[in-house]
Amino acid sequence: MTTTLPAPPRSAPAPGLGLARSLLRLHRSALWCWLLLVVALAAAMLWAYGPGYETAAADVQEQCRTDIEACHFPGGPWLSRYSATVAFTTLVVSFLPLLVAAWAGAALVGRELENGTAHLAWTQSVSPARWLAAKLAVPALFVTVGAALLVPLHRLMWNGGGDLLWTDWFDAYGFRSNGPVALAYALCGLAVGVLAGLLTGRTLPALGVAVTVMFAITQLGDQYRPSMWPTVTVTGARSLSLPDQALQLDRGVITDDGLRIGNNMACSDADGSVADLRSCLAHSDLADVWATFHPRSHFWPLQLTESGIVLAVAALAATAAFVLLHRRTAAVGAAV
């Protein structure tokens, strides 16, 4: 007689992996929406980089051939479609942090606290800390992958169409879409949204708080960006002819006493020659002129510096979320 040996027990999935699967299953609609958004934006950017740009450029060249004045104010349906696509994709990428914050605050945390599903999960072998870690880690992975695809494509589109876009490297929306700062703001939106959800414990208030705070953070970044990296100051004739695509921050004069007066355009109409500038200064009783600016080479230092600051804010928000959750669950446990 043969004895049938029992089948070896199946190994249970790792707790962290099971929690991640549960999170993906619960928010699968949001995951599909995110994937569709990334694919749609990527397709639009590739179109703008390739056939969209080529058709618009050919349209502009044809207009210049038939009407010289049209070269200064080109138009046409293809240029309009190209410009609209670039503007739309840039706006969406630059404001993705607000979308992430709204979803994280309302659906990821606020709704579960409001419905009580979070408290149910904490009683079923999932600690609050592990629950919150999964809420941050799993969406952060998909946000990072999406940004890693969209940012290079946006830079490709942006740099490839420079002659048709008439935009500068320091444009607020373009700057937030052309480098690692886009990912930093998106992760910050996730952390801020989670913290807002824990603070309010309700869906709609968490959405409002998360979007408001994240919008304020992006606006502060736009406002204080020029001061995040040392500027370049030049005097004399060099201040009258700054490098191409330089972000001029201030321009002024230097009196005979050595006093610098900003926002003063005296002698700014000189032709840039030393002789003409000296003549203007002599007639104005001034010693020199100066200008402060950021050259185009400061793009990456500003990107990296701002990314570090925003990631520090994200880390503070995530830490505050863990501290808040620990205090609340500890208080509830002590009460029980």
PAPA-379910 format. One record per residue: residue in three letters; x, y, z of N, C-alpha, C, O, CB in turn. Coordinates in steps of 0.02 Angstrom, whole numbers, plus 50000, padded with zeros to 5 digits. Glycine has a CB too. Layout:
% PAPA-379910
alaXYZXYZXYZXYZXYZ ...
//
This chain:
% PAPA-379910
met500434994150000500005000050000500445006150000500935006750038499525000150061 thr500275010649958500665016849954500335022249995499715022849997500755019249881 thr500735026050025500485031550067500565038050030501115039750006500865031750136 thr500025041750025500045048349991500285053650040499985054950092499345050249963 leu500835056550022501115061750066500725068250057500545070050001501865062850051 pro500605071550111500235078050105500645083150067501255083450072500045080750175 ala500295087150028500645092349990500935097550037500625099450087500165095849939 pro501525099750021501835104750065501415111150066501145113150014502555106350042 pro501365114250123500955120350127501255125950084501865126750080500885122750200 arg500805129650053501035135250012501305140850057501015142450109500475137849967 ser501845143550035502135148950075501695155150068501505157150013502865150450052 ala501555158150123501145164250123501545169950094502145170350104500895166050194 pro501215174450058501565180150031501825184650086501545184950141501115184049984 ala502345187950072502635192550120502115197650141501715199850099503255196050091 pro502115199650206501595204350229501595210850189501065213450173501695205850302 gly502195213350175502225219650137501945218850067501615223350042502935222050134 leu502095213150035501835211949968501085211249968500745213749923502165205749937 gly500815207750018500095207050022499745213650033499205214850006499915202250077 leu500045217950074499755224550086499765228750023499295232450009500125228150143 ala500315228249984500355231949921499835229549872499525233549836501055231249891 arg499725222949869499225220249824498525222649844498125224449801499235212649823 ser498395222749908497735225149931497635232449913497095234549893497675224150007 leu498175236349920498125243449904497995244449829497595248749810498765247049925 leu498345240649787498235241249715497535238949695497235241849650498765237249677 arg497295233849728496625231349712496095236449733495585237349700496495224549746 leu496215239749789495725244549814495705250849770495175253849760495895246549886 his496285252749744496325258949705496505257449632496875261249600496845263749735 arg496235252049606496405250249537496125255249487496415256349434496135243249522 ser495555258449503495285263449457495765269449451495885271949396494595265849480 ala496025271649507496505277149506497145275149469497435279149434496675279449577 leu497345268849478497945266549443497855266649368498295268749331498135259449467 trp497265264249345497135264349273497095271449246497335272849191496495260549257 cys496785275849284496755282849262497455285949257497595289649211496325287049311 trp497885284249305498565286849303498945284249243499285287949208498935284949367 leu498875277749230499225274849172498965277849107499365279249062499125267249172 leu498315278749101498035281749041498265288949033498405291148977497265281449042 leu498305292649087498535299549084499265299849061499435303949019498465303049152 val499685295549088500395295549069500465293648995500855296848959500785290549113 val500095288648973500145286548903499895292148857500195293448805499735280048891 ala499335295348875499065300748833499545306648829499655309348775498385303048860 leu499835308548885500315314048884500945312248845501205316348807500505316048956 ala501175306148853501775303948816501635304048741502055306148701501995296948838 ala501045301648720500875301548649500825308648622501055310048566500215297848637 ala500525313248660500465320148638501145323448631501265327148584500025324148686 met501595322048678502265325048674502665322348615503015326048582502645323748739 leu502595315848603502945312948545502675315748480503055316948433502875305348546 trp502025316948477501735320048417502005327048409502185329048353500965320148421 ala502035330948463502275337848459503015337948441503245342548406502155341448525 tyr503395333048464504105332948448504225330948376504695333548345504465328148494 gly503815326548350503935324048282503495327248230503635332748208503835316648280 pro502945323948209502545326448154502215333248169502125337248123502005321448136 gly502035334448231501725340848247502195346748234501995351748205501505340948318 tyr502815346048257503305351348247503475352148173503515357748147503945350048287 glu503585346648139503775346948069503235350348026503385354447983503925339948041 thr502605348648038502065351648000501985359048016501885363047971501405347948014 ala502045360748081501985367848100502555371948072502455377548048501955368448176 ala503165369148074503745372848047503675373847972503835379247946504395369048063 ala503445368647936503345369347864502805374547849502855378247800503145362647833 asp502285374847891501765379847881502035386847890501865391347852501185378547930 val502455387847942502745394447954503215396447897503205402247876503135394448021 gln503615391747873504065393247817503675395247754503885399747718504515387247802 glu503125391947742502715393747684502425400747692502385404547644502145388547675 gln502215402447752501955409147763502495414447753502365419747724501665409747834 cys503105413047776503655417847768503835418647694504055424047673504275415547808 arg503735413447655503905413747585503415418147547503605421447498503915406847555 thr502805418247569502295422147534502185429047563501945433647529501645418347533 asp502345429847628502225436347661502765437247714502775433747764501505436647692 ile503215442047703503765443147750503505445147819503775443047870504245448447723 glu502975449247821502715451447885502435445647926502405446047987502185456747874 ala502225440347892501955434647928502485431147969502315427548016501635429747879 cys503125432047953503655428947992503685431648063503895428148109504335430047958 his503475437948072503475440948139502865438848179502905438548241503495448448133 phe502315437448147501705435348181501405429348144500865429948114501195441148186 pro501745423648146501495417848109500865415048141500745415948201502035412448103 gly500475411548102499865408348126499745401948088500215398448069499265413048121 gly499125400448077498965394448040498705388948085498855388948145499565391948003 pro498305384448058497995379148099498495374348129498415372248186497505375248057 trp499025372648092499495367748119499915370748174500065367348223499955365148063 leu500105377048168500475380248222500035380948284500275380248340500735387148199 ser499405382248274498945382748330498875376048366498875375748427498255385248307 arg498805370748327498755364048358499395362248395499375359548450498605358748305 tyr499965363848363500605362248395500685366148460500855363348512501195363848348 ser500555372748458500625376948518500145374748573500325374748631500515384248501 ala499535373048554499035370848603499245364348636499155363448696498355370048570 thr499535359748597499755353348626500325354348674500335351448729499975348648570 val500805358548656501375359948700501135363348764501335361548819501895364248665 ala500695368348756500445371948815500045367348860500105367748922500015377848793 phe499625363048832499205358648872499625353648911499535352748971498695355048828 thr500085350248876500495345248910500935348548963501055345549016500935341548859 thr501185354548950501595357949000501185359649062501425358749118501905364248970 leu500585362149053500155363849109499985357649150499995357749212499515367149085 val499825352149116499645346049152500225343449193500145341749251499405340649103 val500825343149163501405340649200501575345249258501755342949312502005339949152 ser501535351849247501725356449300501225356349358501405357949415501785363449273 phe500595354549344500095354349397499915347249418499425346349454499465357849374 leu500305342249398500205335449422500255334949498499875331049528500705330849390 pro500705338749531500735338349604500065339849638499905336949689501255343049630 leu499675344549610499025346049639498545340249630498155338649675498725352349607 leu498585336949572498155331049560498345325349608497905322149636498225328649487 val498995324249617499215319049663499005320649735498775316249771499985318249660 ala499075326949754498885328949822498135328049833497925325749886499075336249835 ala497735329949783497015329249790496815321949798496405320249841496655332249729 trp497105317549757496935310449762497175307449827496815303649860497235306549703 ala497785309149847498065306349909497665308549970497535304550015498795308349918 gly497465314849971497085317150028496375314450031496135312350083497055324550028 ala496035314349973495335312449972495235304949970494915302050014494985315549912 ala495515301649919495375294549908495845289849945495625284749972495405292949834 leu496475291649948496965287049977496905286550052496965281050080497675289249959 val496785292150086496775292150160496105294650187495795291350229497345296350187 gly495885300450164495285303450193494675299050189494305298450239495145309950159 arg494555296050133493955291850125493995285650169493485283550198493865289750052 glu494575282650175494635276550216494545278250290494255274250327495325273250206 leu494785283950312494665285950381493935287650394493655286050446495105291950400 glu493625290850345492925292750352492465286550352491975286350389492715297450295 asn492625281550310492215275550306492385270450360492005265650370492295272350239 gly492945271250394493135266550446493535260550421493715256250461492545264150481 thr493665260150355494045254450330494765254450354495075249050361494035254450253 ala495045260250368495725260550394495765257350463496215253450478495985267750397 his495285258950507495275256050574495175248550571495445244850612494735259350617 leu494775246250523494685239050515495335235650496495485230250520494145237650463 ala495725238950451496365236050430496845235650488497245230950492496665240050373 trp496825240550533497295240650590497155235050639497595233150678497265247350625 thr496545232550639496365227050685496495220150654496395215150687495635227550705 gln496715219950591496825213550557497555212750539497735212350480496385213050493 ser497965212450588498685211050583499065215950541499625214450518498785204150555 val498795221950529499155227150493499225233050540498735236250558498775229250427 ser499825234450560499945239950606499825246550571499895246950510500655239650635 pro499635251750607499535258250576500155260850539500095263950487499335263350628 ala500745259550567501355261950535501465258450468501645261650419501965260750580 arg501345251750466501415248250402500885250350352501025250950293501375240650414 trp500285251650377499755254050334499945260750302499855261650241499105254850373 leu500205265350341500395271850315501005271250269501045274850219500545276650372 ala501475266850286502065265950243501865263550174502145265650124502555261150275 ala501385258950172501145256550107500775261950070500845262450009500685250450117 lys500395266050105500035271550073500515276550041500335279749991499595275150125 leu501105277150067501605281750039502045278349986502185281249934502035284650094 ala502255272250000502755268949957502475266849890502775267949838503055263049993 val501885263649890501615260949828501435266549778501655266149721500995256649842 pro501055271649799500935277149751501575280749730501635283049673500445282049781 ala502055281349777502675284749760503045281149704503365284349662503125285249821 leu502995274549703503325270649650503015272349582503385273549534503255263149664 phe502355272549578502035273949514502115281249493502185282749434501285272249517 val502125285749542502245292849526502955293749499503065297449452502145297249589 thr503435290249528504135290749506504215288049435504555291049394504595287049554 val503905282249422503955279349355503625283849303503905284849249503615272349353 gly503045286649320502715291149273503115297449259503185299449202502035293049300 ala503395300449312503805306449303504445304949265504675308949225503975309549370 ala504725299049277505345297049241505225296349166505695297049127505615290549269 leu504605295149146504435294749075504245301649047504475303448993503865289849064 leu503845305349084503565311649058504085317249055504095321049007502975313749100 val504515317749105504985323349106505485323149048505575328249015505365323349172 pro505805317449034506255317348975505885318748910506145322148866506605310648971 leu505275316148903504885317548842504715324948837504725327748783504245313248841 his504555328048893504405335148891505015339248873504965344048835504115337448958 arg505595337448900506215340948882506365340048807506575344748774506805338448924 leu506245334148782506355332848711505895337248668506125340348620506225325448694 met505265337648687504785341848651504965349248658504945352948610504075340548675 trp505125351348718505255358348733505875360848697505865366148665505335359448809 asn506415357048701507035359148668506995358548593507305362448557507615355048694 gly506625353648568506565352748496506165358048462506255359248402506275346148481 gly505715361348498505295366348466505445373348490504995377648490504585364848479 gly506065374748509506235381248535506115386948487505955392448508506945381348556 asp506205385648422506115391048373505385392648359505235397748329506455389148308 leu504925388348382504215389748373503855391548438503305394248436503875383648342 leu504165390148494503815391048558503895398148585503455400648620504065386148609 trp504455401348570504595408048596504525408348672504205412748699504135413248563 thr504825403548705504805403248777505515403248805505995401948768504415397048802 asp505585404648869506235404948902506315398948949505825395848970506325411448941 trp506935397448964507075391749008506815392949079506695388149116507825390449010 phe506725399249098506505400749166505745401649170505495403649222506855407049190 asp505385400349116504655400549119504415395949174504635390249179504355398649051 ala503965398349216503765394749277503505387749262503725382849291503245398649316 tyr503025387249215502725380749200503235376249165503285370249181502105381649156 gly503605379049119504105375049085504655372649132504885366949126504415378849029 phe504865376849178505395374949225505165369249269505545364549282505595380949269 arg504535369449292504285364149335504155357649298504015352549329503655366349370 ser504195357749231504055351749192504675348949158504635343749126503535353349139 asn505245352249165505825350449125506395347349165506955346949139506085356349090 gly506285345249226506835342549264506595338749325505995337549332507295348049285 pro507055336849368506875332749428506415336349476506105333249518507505330849464 val506355342949469505905346549514505185344349503504775344849549505965354149504 ala505015341849444504345339249432504195333249476503655332749505504255337349358 leu504675328649481504595322849524504575324949597504185322249637505145317849512 ala505005329749616505025331949686504355334849707504115333349761505575337149696 tyr504055338949665503405341949682502865336549684502415336949726503215347349631 ala502895331549639502395326249639502425322149703501915320549733502475321749578 leu503035320449725503105316749788502905320949847502615318449896503825314249796 cys503045327349843502825331849897502065332149899501775332349953503115338949887 gly501745332249840501015332149839500735325849871500215326149904500775332749768 leu501065320249860500845313949891500885314449967500415312650002501265308049865 ala501455316749993501545317250065501075322350096500785321150149502265319150082 val500985328050063500525333150089499815330650088499435331850135500585339650047 gly499615327050035498945324250032498815319250087498285319350118498825321149965 val499295314850100499215309850153499145313350221498725311450262499805305050154 leu499565318450233499525322050296498855325650303498555325650357500105327150301 ala498615328650248497965331950251497405327050265496945328550303497825335650185 gly497445321050236496945315950249496935313850322496405312750351497065309950206 leu497525313150352497555311250423497315316950468497005315650520498275309350442 leu497455323050449497255328750491496495329650491496205330950544497585335150466 thr496185329050433495465330250429495045323950440494515324250471495295333150362 gly495295318350414494915312150422494295311750381493875307350392494735311150493 arg494215316250332493625316350289493835317650218494375320350206493115321650313 thr493415315750170493605315850100493665322850072494205324850051493115311950059 leu493125326550072493125333150041493575338150077493945341750043492425335850038 pro493565338650143494035343250176494765341550162495175346050154493915343250251 ala494935335050159495615333150145495815335250075496375337550064495705325650153 leu495355334650027495495336749958495635344249956496115346449925494905335049912 gly495205348149989495295355449988495945357550021496295361849995494715358750022 val496095354750079496715356550115497325354550075497795358550069496725353350184 ala497325348550047497915346150010498045350449948498615352449937497805338849988 val497525352049909497625356049849497845363149868498285365849835496975356349808 thr497545366049919497725372849939498455373249962498825377649940497275375249995 val498655368650004499345368750030499845367449973500365370649969499435363450085 met499675362649929500145361049875500195366749825500735368049799499935354749840 phe499645370149812499665375949768500095381449798500475384649762498955378549754 ala500035382449863500455387449896501195385649891501615390049882500245388249969 ile501355379249898502065377149894502345378449824502905380849818502135369749913 thr501955376749773502205377949705502285385349690502755387349656501735374749653 gln501835389449716501895396649705502485399549742502815404149717501255400149726 leu502615397149801503205399449838503845397449801504335401149800503215396549909 gly503835391449771504415389449732504535393949673505105395749658504325382349708 asp503995395849638504065400449581504325407249604504725410349569503395401249545 gln504095409549662504275416249685505005416649708505355421449693503815418349741 tyr505225411549745505885411849775506415407949736506985407349758505865409149845 arg506235405349678506715401549637507345405449620507885402649626506375399249574 pro507295411749599507915415349581508415416149638509005417049626507745422149555 ser508175415749700508625416549757508905409849782509245409749833508275420149813 met508755404349749508985397849772509695396249749509975391149769508525392449748 trp509985400449707510665399349683510995406149674510665411049656510675395249615 pro511655406649688511985413249682511925416149612512005412649562512735412549700 thr511775422549610511685425949546512365428449520512865428149555511195431849553 val512355430949459512945433949428512815441449422512295443549398513105430749357 thr513305445449444513255452749439513835455349397514415453749409513265456049510 val513665459449348514165462449304514075469949304513535472549318514115459549232 thr514615473449289514595480749287514845483149219515115479249179515015483849344 gly514755489549207515005492549146514605490549085514005489149090515725490749136 ala514945490349028514615488948965514325481848964513845480648928515105489748908 arg514605477349002514335470449003513635470249031513235465849013514795465849045 ser513465474949075512795475049104512265477249054511675476149065512785479449165 leu512485480348999512015482748948511885477548894511415478248855512275489048917 ser512285472348891512205467048841512295460248876512825457248872512705467748782 leu511775458048909511805451748946511805445848898511595446648840511215451148995 pro512025439948921512025434048877511315432348853510825434248885512325427948914 asp511285428748798510645426748772510275422348822510565418148856510735422948705 gln509615423348826509175419548870509345420248943509195415848983509195412148850 ala509655425748962509795426949033509175429449068508775433149040510375432149041 leu509085427349130508545429649172508785435749211509125435049262508295423949220 gln508605441549188508825447649222508395448849283507785448749280508775453749174 leu508725449849340508375450749403508355458049425507865460349453508695446649456 asp508885461649411508905468649431509435472249390509905469149365509045469349508 arg509355478649385509835482949350509825489749383509305492249402509675483449273 gly510405492749389510435499249423511075502949409511455501249364510355498349497 val511185508149449511765512549440512155512749505511915511049558511545519649419 ile512785514949498513235515949554513415523349556513685525949507513875511449550 thr513275526549611513425533649616514165534649630514535529949642513005536849672 asp514375540949628515075542549642515275540749712515865539749726515205549949630 asp514795540349757514935538449827514955530849836515055528549892514405541449873 gly514865527149783514865519749787514205516749806514165510749820515375517649837 leu513675520749808513015518249826512675515049765512645518049711512575523949854 arg512425508949775512075505449721511335506749726511025505749779512215497849724 ile511035508949671510325510349668510015505549618510185505849558510195517849648 gly509575501249641509265496349598508675499049561508425504549576509065490449637 asn508445495349511507865497049471507935504049441507465507949439507225496749512 asn508545505549418508685511949387508945510649317509445507149309509205516149430 met508615513349267508775511949198509195517449166509215517949105508145510949158 ala509535521449206509955526749178510505523749135510815518749153510265531049235 cys510615526749078511135524749030510995517849000511435514948968511815524649063 ser510385515249009510235508748980510145509048905510165503948871509595505949012 asp510055515148878509985515748806510645516748771510665517948710509525521548790 ala511215516148808511865516448775511955510348730511655505148742512445516848827 asp512375511248679512425505848629512875500148651513015495548612512685508648565 gly513115500348713513535494948738514275496248732514675492548761513375488748704 ser514465501348695515185502848689515425506448751515035509948784515325507148626 val516055505648768516335508648828516325516248823516175519648872517055506148840 ala516485518948764516505526148755515825529248764515745534348798516785527948686 asp515315526248734514635528848740514385528548812514045533048836514155525148694 leu514555523048846514345522248915514685527448960514365530349004514505515148940 arg515335528548950515685533548991515405540548980515365544449027516435533448975 ser515225542048919514945548548904514275549448940514135554748968514845549448830 cys513865544248940513225544548974513315545249049512965549149081512805538348958 leu513785541449077513905541749149514155548549171513965551149223514405536349170 ala514595551649129514855558249145514305563449146514305567849189515405560249096 his513845563049099513295567849097512785566649152512405571149170512955567649029 ser512775560649180512285558949232512585559149301512235557749350511995552049219 asp513235560849307513575561049372513535554349408513395553949468513275566549416 leu513645549049369513645542249396514325539049386514705540949341513085537949363 ala514475533949429515115530549423515085524549377515555523249340515355528449492 asp514535520849379514495514749339513775512249339513345514949374514985509249365 val513655507049299513015503549298513135496249311513695493749301512645504649229 trp512625492749334512705485649350512045481949335511515484949327512895484749425 ala512105475349331511525471049319511645464349353512205461849355511395470149242 thr511105461549379511125455049411510665450349373510105452149355510895455549486 phe510905444249360510525439649318510725432449332511215431049365510625441249243 his510315427949304510465420749303510595418849230510145419649189509885416549334 pro511175416349213511275413849145510915407149135510695403949183512025413149129 arg510875405149073510535398749057510885392849090510575387749104510505397648982 ser511535393449103511905387949134511685386649206511875381549235512655389449133 his511295391149235511055390149303510415385949306510135384849359510925396849336 phe510195383449249509585379449248509645373349293509225372149336509425377149176 trp510185369449284510245363349324510405364649397510125361149440510785359049294 pro510835369449415510915370949487510265373049520510115370949576511425376349497 leu509865377049485509215379049513508745373049518508375372349567508905384649471 gln508745368749468508325362749470508505358349530508065356249567508395358849405 leu509145356949538509355352349591509245355449660509045351949707510095350449582 thr509375361849666509285365149731508545365149750508365363449807509555372249730 glu508115367149704507405367249719507135360249732506715359249775507015370449662 ser507385355249695507175348349707507345346149777506945342949811507485343649655 gly507955347849800508155346049867507715349349920507525346049969508875347949879 ile507545355649910507115359149958506415356149960506135355050014507075366649941 val506145354749902505465351949899505445344849928504975343049962505205351949826 leu505965340949914505995334249943506055334550019505795330250054506575330249913 ala506405339650045506455340450117505765342050147505585339550200506955346150135 val505375346250111504685347650133504275341250132503875340050177504365353050089 ala504365337150080503995330850075504185326250133503755322950162504135327350008 ala504825325950150505045321750205504745324150271504545320150313505815321650210 leu504715330750281504415333450342503675331750346503425329950399504515341050345 ala503325332250289502615330550288502495323150303502035321350340502305332450221 ala502915318850274502845311650287503005309950360502655305950391503315307650240 thr503515313150387503685312050458503115314350503502935310950550504335315650476 ala502835320150487502275322750527501685318050523501325317150572502075329750503 ala501575314850465501025310150458501125304150503500655301850536500955307950385 phe501735301450505501875295750549501795297550622501505293750661502585293050537 val502035303450642501975305650711501245306550730501035304450784502365312150723 leu500865309650686500155310850700499775304250706499375303350752499835315150645 leu499915299650660499565293150663499755289350726499325286250758499735288950600 his500395289550746500605286050806500265288850868500045285050911501365286450815 arg500215295450872499895298450931499155296850934498885295550988500005306050931 arg498825296950877498105295550878497965288350895497535286850936497795297150810 thr498335283650864498215276550879498425274850950498115270550982498585272150828 ala498945278050975499155276851044498635279351093498505276151144499835280151058 ala498335285151077497825287851121497205283351121496905282151174497625295051099 val497015280851062496445276351059496585269851096496145267351132496265274850985 gly497195267151090497375261051126497365261951200497145257551237498055258551105 ala497605267851224497615269251295496905269951322496755267951378498015275451310 ala496455272951281495765273751302495405267151308494995266151352495395278251254 val495575262551262495265255851264495525251751323495315246051332495385252151199 
//
